[in-house]
């Protein structure tokens, strides 16, 4: 829908919801492996679903959307086939792209570990029962998401994965973290200096703690 036809009240009710990340090409026919940030892929990833792409500004896909043709499962891994992505070369140009959809902010999700960004901003961050700060914002990086926590000594970047952020209690305004030694004591100056948590650290603790969020 053209923005000119949407009144302000309707815009206020709609926000972008992050539902997945394209990881790498699969096979030769344009298929792409997916990391899903939703417990309900049968609802979000249906044929004809259109996603807004978050990619670097230099990408040919910047500012574009992509339409799902089919979602399949191979060895318990989600693989998507998309319109106009017809071969492996095209699929490789979409590696690490993040998928967003428009969603009604009033919608009540019954999915576990599914939040909008605005629901997390301002929550108190607890470590060993002690409040260390509040969430200032989220950064959606290609490798993983980061919680930017405001503390008395400055901002701290916390990888938003289950192994480090085991509990998010939006109702009571609390986020519990269990960071590894040194993460809070030695603050990285740039997100690029913060190494991603190994994939097995996430899967060992079930699903990532960041399925559905909004900027």
C-alpha positions in Angstrom: 0.0 0.0 0.0 1.3 3.4 -0.9 2.2 5.5 2.2 0.1 8.4 0.8 -3.0 6.3 1.3 -2.3 5.3 4.9 -3.4 7.7 7.7 -1.3 8.4 10.8 -3.4 6.2 13.0 -2.9 3.2 10.8 0.9 3.8 10.7 0.9 4.0 14.4 -0.6 0.5 14.6 1.9 -1.1 12.3 5.6 -1.8 12.9 8.2 -4.0 11.3 8.6 -7.5 12.8 11.8 -9.4 12.3 11.1 -13.0 11.4 14.2 -14.6 9.9 17.6 -14.3 8.4 18.9 -15.8 5.1 22.1 -17.6 5.9 23.6 -19.2 2.7 22.8 -20.6 -0.7 21.5 -24.2 -0.8 21.9 -26.2 -4.0 22.0 -24.7 -7.5 18.4 -23.6 -8.1 18.3 -20.5 -5.9 17.3 -22.0 -2.6 18.5 -20.3 0.5 18.9 -21.6 4.1 17.0 -19.7 6.7 17.4 -19.0 10.4 13.9 -18.5 11.7 13.0 -16.1 14.5 9.5 -17.3 14.9 7.9 -20.4 16.5 5.2 -20.4 13.8 6.8 -20.6 10.4 3.6 -22.1 9.0 2.0 -18.8 9.6 4.8 -16.4 8.7 6.4 -18.3 5.8 3.6 -19.1 3.4 3.7 -19.0 -0.4 3.2 -15.4 -1.5 4.5 -13.9 1.8 6.4 -10.7 1.1 9.4 -9.7 3.3 11.3 -6.4 3.5 15.0 -7.0 3.2 17.6 -5.6 5.6 20.9 -5.6 3.6 23.9 -3.3 3.3 23.3 -0.1 1.4 25.7 -1.2 -1.3 23.7 -4.4 -2.0 21.6 -4.6 -5.2 18.7 -5.8 -2.9 18.8 -2.6 -0.8 15.3 -1.1 -0.5 13.6 -4.1 -2.1 11.2 -6.8 -0.9 11.3 -10.5 -1.6 8.4 -12.9 -2.1 8.4 -16.5 -0.8 7.5 -19.2 -3.3 7.9 -22.2 -1.0 9.5 -23.2 2.3 10.9 -26.7 2.6 12.8 -28.6 5.3 16.0 -30.5 4.7 17.6 -32.3 7.6 15.6 -30.1 10.0 16.9 -26.9 8.4 14.5 -24.4 6.8 15.2 -23.7 3.1 13.3 -21.0 1.2 12.6 -20.6 -2.5 12.0 -17.0 -3.5 10.6 -15.3 -6.6 13.2 -14.0 -9.1 16.0 -15.9 -7.2 16.6 -18.5 -9.9 20.1 -19.8 -9.3 22.9 -20.1 -6.8 24.6 -16.9 -7.8 21.5 -14.9 -7.1 21.0 -16.7 -3.8 24.5 -15.9 -2.7 23.8 -12.2 -3.0 21.2 -12.5 -0.3 23.4 -14.2 2.3 23.0 -12.6 5.8 19.9 -10.6 4.7 17.4 -10.1 7.5 13.7 -10.6 6.8 11.0 -8.2 8.1 7.2 -8.1 7.8 4.6 -5.5 8.7 2.7 -6.4 11.8 0.0 -4.9 13.9 1.5 -3.8 17.3 -1.8 -4.6 19.0 -1.5 -8.2 17.8 -1.0 -10.6 20.7 1.5 -13.3 19.9 1.2 -16.7 21.5 4.8 -17.5 20.5 7.4 -18.0 23.2 10.4 -15.7 23.1 8.8 -13.3 20.6 9.0 -9.6 21.3 9.0 -6.3 19.5 12.0 -4.0 20.0 9.9 -1.4 21.7 8.8 -3.9 24.3 12.4 -4.5 25.3 13.7 -0.9 25.4 13.8 0.4 28.9 13.6 -3.0 30.7 15.9 -3.4 33.7 18.8 -5.7 33.2 19.7 -8.1 36.1 22.9 -10.0 36.7 23.1 -12.3 39.8 20.1 -10.5 41.2 21.7 -7.1 40.9 20.4 -4.4 38.5 23.3 -3.3 36.2 21.3 -1.0 33.8 18.5 -0.8 31.3 18.1 -1.7 27.7 18.7 1.3 25.5 18.2 -0.3 22.1 18.7 -3.4 19.9 21.2 -3.7 17.1 20.3 -6.2 14.5 23.7 -7.4 13.1 24.3 -9.9 10.3 25.8 -12.5 12.6 23.5 -12.0 15.7 21.5 -9.4 17.6 22.9 -7.2 20.3 21.3 -5.7 23.4 22.7 -2.3 24.0 22.6 -1.9 27.8 23.0 1.5 29.4 25.0 1.2 32.6 26.5 3.8 35.0 29.9 3.3 33.3 28.7 3.4 29.7 26.9 1.3 27.1 27.5 -2.5 27.0 26.8 -4.7 24.0 25.3 -8.1 25.0 24.8 -10.8 22.4 21.0 -11.5 22.4 21.2 -15.3 22.6 19.6 -17.8 25.0 23.0 -18.8 26.4 23.6 -15.2 27.7 20.1 -13.9 28.0 18.1 -16.8 29.5 15.1 -14.8 30.7 13.0 -11.9 29.3 10.1 -10.9 31.5 8.3 -8.1 29.7 5.4 -8.1 32.1 7.6 -7.4 35.1 10.1 -5.3 33.1 13.1 -7.5 33.7 15.8 -9.1 31.6 18.2 -11.6 33.2 21.7 -12.0 31.8 24.5 -14.5 32.5 27.4 -13.1 30.6 30.7 -14.9 30.4 33.7 -13.5 32.4 35.0 -10.3 31.0 32.0 -9.3 28.9 30.9 -6.6 31.2 34.3 -5.8 32.7 36.1 -5.2 29.3 33.7 -3.2 27.1 34.4 -3.5 23.3 34.5 -0.2 21.6 32.9 -1.4 18.3 30.3 -4.0 17.5 32.9 -5.6 15.1 35.1 -6.3 18.1 32.4 -8.4 19.7 32.8 -12.0 18.4 29.6 -13.9 17.7 28.7 -16.6 20.2 29.3 -20.1 18.7 26.2 -21.6 17.1 26.3 -24.6 19.4 26.0 -22.3 22.4 22.6 -21.1 21.1 21.3 -24.5 20.1 22.3 -26.2 23.3 20.0 -23.8 25.1 17.1 -24.2 22.7 16.0 -21.4 20.3 17.7 -18.0 20.2 16.2 -15.5 22.5 15.4 -13.1 19.6 12.8 -14.5 17.4 10.5 -11.6 16.5 11.4 -8.0 17.1 11.0 -4.6 15.6 13.4 -1.8 15.0 
